[in-house]
Amino acid sequence: MSANSSATPITKRLDGKVALITGGASGIGESTARLFVRHGAKVLIANVQDELGHSVCKDIGSDSISYIHCDVTNESNIEKAVDMAISKYGKLDIMFNNTGISSNIGSKILESENEDFKRVLNVNVFGAFLGAKHAARVMIPTKKGSILFTASLASIMANDVSHSYVALKHAMVGMAKNLNVELG
């Protein structure tokens, strides 16, 4: 271990693990990517923000992180991201479905627009579903792996945020629970 490392051997909890993080170019995803690399993981960031994704990889400056353009609502993009993790790092241990957007509309039901609701549904739930589906495709044969989702307090308590955001965070929690029953 180099003297410049900020993590001691005991904190290298993810040493040898491979993680795919959707929405990893900014926010929670970026912070998670940085933390995972610091703890020894190989990380593939999947995002539509190409410039930010490449910038995060360059800033971390390690061969332990890479970037792929990925629109989580496009099944072939998700499939390619999972396949890239396998081809580049040999396996996939952690699938972190972190991509999420909020509504452009306020929190009032009468202000809600159908297309906006569908857009948030497509990214937040359908994108997470596709991520889980393709992660399971490579994890089931190895009988190991973790599929994670970013939910929100909005999934367990009332708040003054858009109805689409609250409903879809509930849906993600439900999907995670159901996957736990199916996959263990």
Sine and cosine of phi, psi and omega as CSV:
sin_phi,cos_phi,sin_psi,cos_psi,sin_omega,cos_omega
0.00,0.00,0.72,-0.70,-0.03,-1.00
-0.96,0.26,0.42,-0.91,0.01,-1.00
-0.92,0.40,-0.37,0.93,-0.03,-1.00
-0.99,0.14,-0.15,0.99,-0.06,-1.00
-0.92,0.38,0.67,-0.74,0.00,-1.00
-1.00,-0.01,-0.04,1.00,-0.02,-1.00
-0.87,-0.50,0.73,-0.69,0.06,-1.00
-0.99,0.13,0.29,-0.96,-0.03,-1.00
-0.80,0.60,-0.58,0.82,-0.02,-1.00
-0.92,0.38,-0.41,0.91,0.00,-1.00
-1.00,-0.06,0.05,1.00,0.03,-1.00
-0.99,0.14,0.84,0.54,-0.09,-1.00
-0.91,0.41,-0.36,0.93,-0.04,-1.00
-0.95,-0.32,0.27,0.96,-0.02,-1.00
-0.83,0.56,0.81,-0.58,0.01,-1.00
1.00,0.07,-0.09,1.00,0.01,-1.00
-1.00,0.05,0.44,-0.90,0.04,-1.00
-0.85,-0.52,0.79,-0.61,-0.03,-1.00
-0.83,-0.56,0.65,-0.76,0.15,-0.99
-0.93,-0.36,0.83,-0.56,-0.05,-1.00
-0.86,-0.51,0.93,-0.37,0.11,-0.99
-0.98,0.20,0.55,-0.84,-0.06,-1.00
0.93,0.37,0.46,0.89,-0.09,-1.00
-1.00,0.08,0.08,1.00,-0.05,-1.00
-1.00,0.03,-0.17,0.98,-0.01,-1.00
-0.36,-0.93,0.21,-0.98,0.11,-0.99
0.87,0.50,-0.66,-0.75,-0.02,-1.00
-0.85,0.52,-0.65,0.76,-0.01,-1.00
-0.89,0.46,-0.70,0.71,0.03,-1.00
-0.89,0.45,-0.72,0.70,0.02,-1.00
-0.87,0.50,-0.65,0.76,0.02,-1.00
-0.91,0.41,-0.68,0.73,0.02,-1.00
-0.85,0.52,-0.73,0.69,0.01,-1.00
-0.88,0.48,-0.70,0.71,0.00,-1.00
-0.90,0.43,-0.71,0.70,0.00,-1.00
-0.87,0.49,-0.70,0.71,0.02,-1.00
-0.89,0.46,-0.69,0.72,0.01,-1.00
-0.86,0.50,-0.51,0.86,0.00,-1.00
-1.00,-0.06,0.22,0.98,0.17,-0.99
0.98,-0.17,0.02,1.00,-0.03,-1.00
-0.99,0.15,0.41,-0.91,0.24,-0.97
-1.00,-0.04,0.74,-0.68,-0.12,-0.99
-0.80,-0.60,0.71,-0.70,0.15,-0.99
-0.92,-0.40,0.89,-0.46,0.07,-1.00
-1.00,0.04,0.78,-0.63,0.06,-1.00
-0.89,-0.46,0.85,-0.53,-0.12,-0.99
-0.32,-0.95,0.27,-0.96,0.11,-0.99
-0.99,-0.12,-0.15,0.99,0.01,-1.00
-1.00,0.00,0.98,0.20,-0.14,-0.99
-0.84,0.54,-0.74,0.67,-0.05,-1.00
-0.88,0.48,-0.71,0.71,0.03,-1.00
-0.90,0.43,-0.67,0.74,0.00,-1.00
-0.87,0.50,-0.74,0.68,0.03,-1.00
-0.91,0.42,-0.59,0.80,0.01,-1.00
-0.90,0.44,-0.67,0.74,0.03,-1.00
-0.88,0.48,-0.72,0.70,0.01,-1.00
-0.87,0.49,-0.70,0.72,0.00,-1.00
-0.90,0.43,-0.67,0.74,-0.02,-1.00
-0.90,0.43,-0.65,0.76,0.04,-1.00
-0.93,0.36,-0.57,0.82,0.14,-0.99
0.87,0.49,0.73,0.69,-0.05,-1.00
-0.68,-0.73,0.45,-0.89,0.11,-0.99
-0.98,0.19,0.07,1.00,0.00,-1.00
-1.00,0.02,0.02,1.00,-0.02,-1.00
-0.66,-0.75,0.63,-0.78,0.05,-1.00
-0.56,-0.83,0.14,-0.99,-0.11,-0.99
-0.77,-0.64,0.58,-0.81,0.16,-0.99
-0.67,-0.74,0.68,-0.74,0.09,-1.00
-0.93,0.37,0.77,-0.64,-0.04,-1.00
-0.45,-0.89,0.88,-0.47,0.17,-0.99
-1.00,-0.05,0.93,-0.36,-0.11,-0.99
-0.90,0.44,-0.26,0.96,0.02,-1.00
-1.00,0.07,-0.04,1.00,-0.01,-1.00
-0.94,-0.33,0.94,-0.35,-0.11,-0.99
-0.85,0.53,-0.63,0.77,-0.01,-1.00
-0.92,0.40,-0.51,0.86,0.08,-1.00
-0.91,0.42,-0.70,0.71,0.02,-1.00
-0.90,0.44,-0.71,0.70,0.01,-1.00
-0.85,0.53,-0.70,0.71,0.02,-1.00
-0.90,0.43,-0.63,0.78,0.02,-1.00
-0.90,0.44,-0.72,0.69,0.04,-1.00
-0.88,0.47,-0.71,0.71,0.01,-1.00
-0.89,0.45,-0.58,0.82,0.04,-1.00
-0.92,0.40,-0.64,0.77,0.05,-1.00
-0.85,0.52,-0.68,0.73,0.00,-1.00
-0.92,0.40,-0.74,0.67,-0.06,-1.00
-0.93,0.36,-0.59,0.81,-0.04,-1.00
-0.99,0.15,-0.65,0.76,-0.12,-0.99
-0.89,-0.45,-0.10,0.99,0.10,-0.99
1.00,-0.02,-0.18,0.98,-0.02,-1.00
-0.17,-0.99,0.07,-1.00,0.13,-0.99
-0.67,-0.74,0.90,-0.43,0.00,-1.00
-0.99,-0.16,-0.55,0.83,-0.11,-0.99
-0.73,-0.69,0.84,-0.55,0.12,-0.99
-0.93,-0.37,0.93,-0.36,-0.01,-1.00
-0.96,-0.29,0.98,-0.18,0.04,-1.00
-0.98,0.18,1.00,-0.03,-0.13,-0.99
-0.94,-0.34,-0.28,0.96,-0.04,-1.00
-0.86,0.51,0.73,-0.69,0.04,-1.00
-0.33,-0.94,0.57,-0.82,0.06,-1.00
-0.77,-0.64,0.31,-0.95,0.08,-1.00
-0.91,-0.41,0.17,-0.99,-0.03,-1.00
-0.94,0.34,0.51,-0.86,0.11,-0.99
-0.99,0.12,-0.15,0.99,-0.11,-0.99
-0.97,-0.23,0.39,-0.92,0.03,-1.00
-0.91,0.42,-0.14,-0.99,-0.10,-0.99
-1.00,0.00,0.04,1.00,-0.03,-1.00
-1.00,0.03,0.72,-0.69,-0.05,-1.00
-0.87,0.50,-0.62,0.79,-0.03,-1.00
-0.95,0.30,-0.29,0.96,0.07,-1.00
-1.00,0.02,-0.22,0.98,-0.07,-1.00
-0.93,0.37,0.60,-0.80,0.04,-1.00
-0.90,-0.45,0.67,-0.74,-0.05,-1.00
-0.82,0.57,-0.72,0.69,-0.06,-1.00
-0.90,0.43,-0.59,0.81,0.04,-1.00
-0.91,0.41,-0.69,0.72,0.03,-1.00
-0.86,0.50,-0.71,0.70,0.00,-1.00
-0.89,0.45,-0.61,0.79,0.01,-1.00
-0.89,0.45,-0.72,0.70,0.01,-1.00
-0.92,0.40,-0.66,0.75,0.07,-1.00
-0.85,0.52,-0.72,0.69,-0.06,-1.00
-0.87,0.49,-0.72,0.69,-0.03,-1.00
-0.97,0.25,-0.79,0.61,-0.16,-0.99
-0.96,0.28,-0.63,0.78,-0.06,-1.00
-0.97,-0.23,-0.80,0.60,-0.02,-1.00
-0.89,0.46,-0.65,0.76,0.05,-1.00
-0.88,0.48,-0.68,0.74,0.04,-1.00
-0.92,0.39,-0.62,0.78,0.07,-1.00
-0.86,0.51,-0.74,0.67,0.00,-1.00
-0.89,0.45,-0.64,0.77,0.05,-1.00
-0.88,0.48,-0.71,0.70,0.02,-1.00
-0.90,0.44,-0.67,0.74,-0.02,-1.00
-0.86,0.51,-0.74,0.67,-0.06,-1.00
-0.98,0.20,-0.46,0.89,0.14,-0.99
-0.92,0.39,-0.70,0.72,0.03,-1.00
-0.87,0.49,-0.58,0.81,0.01,-1.00
-0.82,0.57,-0.61,0.79,-0.02,-1.00
-0.99,-0.15,-0.30,0.95,-0.02,-1.00
-1.00,0.06,-0.60,0.80,-0.03,-1.00
-0.84,0.54,-0.73,0.69,0.01,-1.00
-0.87,0.48,-0.50,0.87,0.00,-1.00
-1.00,0.00,-0.15,0.99,0.00,-1.00
0.84,0.54,0.55,0.84,0.09,-1.00
-0.38,-0.93,0.33,-0.94,0.01,-1.00
0.72,-0.70,0.29,-0.96,0.01,-1.00
-0.77,-0.64,0.74,-0.67,0.06,-1.00
-0.91,-0.41,0.89,-0.46,-0.08,-1.00
-0.90,-0.43,0.42,-0.91,0.04,-1.00
-0.72,-0.70,0.57,-0.82,0.17,-0.99
-1.00,-0.01,0.91,-0.42,0.06,-1.00
-0.97,-0.23,-0.56,-0.83,-0.07,-1.00
-0.22,-0.97,0.39,-0.92,0.15,-0.99
-0.85,0.53,-0.40,0.92,0.03,-1.00
-0.88,0.47,-0.29,0.96,0.01,-1.00
-0.99,0.12,-0.17,0.99,-0.02,-1.00
-0.79,-0.61,-0.14,0.99,0.02,-1.00
-0.57,-0.82,0.50,-0.86,0.00,-1.00
-0.93,0.37,0.56,-0.83,-0.04,-1.00
-0.44,-0.90,0.21,-0.98,0.01,-1.00
-0.99,-0.12,0.88,0.48,0.07,-1.00
-0.83,-0.55,0.09,-1.00,-0.09,-1.00
-0.88,0.47,0.54,-0.84,0.02,-1.00
-0.89,0.45,-0.60,0.80,0.01,-1.00
-0.89,0.46,-0.70,0.71,-0.03,-1.00
-0.88,0.47,-0.74,0.67,-0.01,-1.00
-0.89,0.46,-0.76,0.65,-0.03,-1.00
-0.87,0.49,-0.65,0.76,-0.09,-1.00
-0.98,0.20,-0.47,0.88,0.13,-0.99
-0.94,0.35,-0.60,0.80,0.13,-0.99
-0.86,0.51,-0.70,0.71,-0.01,-1.00
-0.87,0.49,-0.65,0.76,0.00,-1.00
-0.91,0.41,-0.65,0.76,0.04,-1.00
-0.89,0.46,-0.69,0.73,0.05,-1.00
-0.88,0.48,-0.66,0.75,0.02,-1.00
-0.90,0.44,-0.67,0.74,0.02,-1.00
-0.88,0.48,-0.68,0.73,0.02,-1.00
-0.89,0.45,-0.68,0.73,-0.02,-1.00
-0.92,0.38,-0.63,0.77,0.07,-1.00
-0.89,0.46,-0.58,0.81,0.04,-1.00
-0.88,0.47,-0.64,0.77,0.04,-1.00
-0.91,0.42,-0.70,0.71,-0.04,-1.00
-0.94,0.33,-0.72,0.69,-0.16,-0.99
-0.98,-0.18,-0.27,0.96,0.03,-1.00
1.00,0.10,0.00,0.00,0.00,0.00
